[in-house]
Amino acid sequence: MPEHDDSLAATREAYDTAAPTYVRLFRDSLRESPLDRAMLSVFAEAVRAGGGGRVADLGCGPGHVTAHLADLGLTPFGVDASPAMIELAQQAYPGLPFEVGSMGALDVADGALGGILSRWSIIHTPPSELPPMAREFSRVLMPGGHLLIGFSASDDASRPTQVFDHAVAPAHRWWPDHLSELLRASGLTEVARMIREPQPTDRRQFKEVHLLARKSRADTD
């Protein structure tokens, strides 16, 4: 998968370089995002109702959202491709587990997780690599487990993805219905979505989407 390998290496290098600035800009971002906190609370409740279990925060960055998941009563661990981000997360939250890794090849057994959080981490994934990544998410989730995925929305239903100028690395926006169908093809059925309209103060005037999906239970779904 040369395209994915090249993209992952470029993204890793970019975030290693930007890590200190990223922490300064986003470490306290949840305090100013009540809708984000609300969706994380819904996700936490869904994970507990689905049987609990460990939760992976994929693309965890400096670990502040991983820590928030722990505050919500979950058992999270963080994964990020950037060693610099993982080092900062370990320094800030020494009581939580963090590891360098790839979302497309998780060091996790089949059906071992009660939940997966992926906040704006798929935006750096080449579109051709997202279907196998969705299958990887489904592989590691237990039946009834939940995925909460956040991304910037495409603004044209006829264009499933759109490239945009991200400050750190090349990035893609996704049409929500297209992404929902992609997840469904991997056994993850949409439960709910929240769409946040762009605000006048936003640097990028894109809709933000939080999509909650559940892995089917073979005996009931």
N, C-alpha and C positions, 0 to 999 in steps of 0.2 A: 504494500500500500504506500507507494512513494509519495503521492500527493499528501496523504495524511501525515506521514513521517516528516515531510518538509514543513508542513503547516504547524505540527506540534513543536518541532524544534524552534521555528521562528517565534511562535507564541511564548514558549518557555524563555527564550532569550529576552524577548521584549518585556515580559513581566518580571524577570530577574532584575532588569535594569530599572524598571519603574516601581519596584516594590516599596521603597521608603515613601515615595510621593503618593502612591496608592493608599498606603496606610493612613497618611495624614489627611487625605481627602475623604476616605470612605469608612474609617474605623467607627465613626459615630452615626453613620447614615441611617440606621434603623430608627434612631430617635426622632428623625424628621419624616418618617415614612409610616404613618399609621395603617395604611392599606397593606403595605408589605408585612407589617407585624400581624395584622389580622389574618392574612393568608398563611403565614407561618403557624399561627395558632390553630387554624383549621387543619392544616397538615398534621400537626402534632396530635390533635384529637383523633384524626382519621387513622394515624399509625397505631395509636393505643387501641382504638376500637377494632382494628384489623388483627390484633394479636400482639402488638408491640414488637420488640426485637431491636437490633442495632440499626442505626440510620447513618448513611453515608452522605456527607456534604461534599459534592463533587465540584471541583473548582473553588475550593474553600477560601483561597486567598489568605489574608492574614488571620483568619479564624474567628472573626467577631460574630458571624452568623452561626457558626458551629457552637460557639458559647451560648448564643441565644437559644438554640435548640436544647441544649442541656438545661438551661433555665426553665424551659417549657416541660421538663420532665422526661425528655428522651435520652437515649444512650447513643450519642453521635460520635463519629470520627471524621476527620477531614482529609481529603485527598486533593492534591494540586500538582500540576506538572512543573511548577516553578520551585526549585529548591530554596530560593531566597524567600518566597512567600511562606513556605513551610517553616523555615527557620524563625521567621518573625512570629508565626502563629504559636510555635512551641515556646518561644520566649514570653509571649503575652498570656498564654493559657497553658501552663505546665501540667495541669491536671487532666488535660484532654489529649487523646491520641491524634497525631497528624502524621501523614506519610506522603512522600513524593510518589506520584503514579499517574497513569493515563486512564481517562474515563472509558476509553474503548477497550481496555484490557485490564480489568480490575482483579486484584489478588484477593478474590472473595469466592467462597464456595457457592454452588448453585442453591438458590432459595434461602440464602442465609440472612437477608436483610428485611426488616420490616418497613423501611422507607428509604427513599433517595431524594435528596434535594439537589437541584441543578439550577442555580441562579445565574443567568447570563453567561454561563460557561459554554453552552453549545454554540454561541454566536461565532466562535472562532473555529468551528468544525466545518470543513468543506462539505457542501451539500451531499456529495456522493458518499460520504462517510457517516452521515447521520443514521441511515437505516441500520447498519450493523451496530452502531452505538446504542440505538434503541433496543436492539435484540440483546445487547449486553446488559442493559438496565433490567430488562425482563428476566434474563437468566438469573441474576443475583437476588431479585426480589422473591420473597415467599408468596405463595398464593394469598390474595387479599392484601398484599403490601401496596404501598402508595408511592407515587412519584409526583413531586411538585417541581415543575420546570418553568423558569422565567426567561423571557426573551423579548427582543424588540420586534414589533410587528411590521411586516410588509404592508404597504398601503394600496396594493393592487391584487385582487383575487386571481387575476390571470398570470401573476408572477409569483410562484410559490416562495421564491427567495429573492432578495435584493442585497447587493453589496452596499455597505456604507463605510464612511470614513471614521473609523474608531481611533481614539487617541493613542492606543497601545499597539494593536495588531489588526490585520485585516479581519473584517467581521461581516456577518450576514444577518439580515432580518428575515422573518418567516411569516407566511400567511397562516393564521391560527388554525383554520380548518384543515389545511394541508398537513400541518404538524400533528394535529389530532388524529388524522387518518393514518399517518406514518406510525404513530404510537400504537394505534389499534391493530395494525398489521403485525406488530410484535407482541400482541397479547395484552396491551395496556389500554384500558377503556377510559375515556374522559368521564370524570365525575362532575367537574365544575371548572369554570374559568372566570378570571377577573381581568377586565381590560381597563387600564388607567389611561385616560386621555392626556395628551401632552399639556403641560402648564406653561404659562408665559415665561416663567423663570427657567424652564428646562433649556439646556444647551442644545439638545437635539429634539426636534419636534416630531418624535415618533411615539406611537402608542406602545405601552408596555403591557405585556401579557403574562399572567400567572395561570398555568394550566395544571389542574390536579387530575391525575389518572390513577387507576387501580388495576393491579394484575388480577386476572380472573381466578376464581376458585373453581376447579374442575368439576366439583360435585354440585355446585349451585348455579354457576353462570352459563 
